[in-house]
Amino acid sequence: MNCEIKKAARTMTIADPNGLHARVAAIFCRAALDFKSSITVSNANGVADGKSLISLLLLGAQSRSAVTVHVQGEDAPEALQTLEVILQGYPSKNETRRPAVASAAA
């Protein structure tokens, strides 16, 4: 069993025209909760727990603003890839499920 702890971070731009609002933050949070890794999101306003809807909303991340997602844990690469898809505009107005992301092994 590989228990290697991995770290990953990436700065991303909020694609949604309304910023990191409740719907996008909820989709992000639900996806983050599916991973074992710890996840934080930061911007000029502070640092948020990526698995807490309220914490994410309190960042006040506006459309086209930059946020940095930090992930630490055994599934960090997959988590970062999934969360990036969400922040860069994956969810349609009717979509609430976690996005399918191609496996790195594929």
Secondary structure, 3 states (H helix, E strand, C coil): CCCCCEEEEEEEECCCCCCCCHHHHHHHHHHHHCCCCEEEEEECCEEEECCCHHHHHHCCCCCCCEEEEEEEECCHHHHHHHHHHHHCCCCCCCCCCCCCCCCCCC
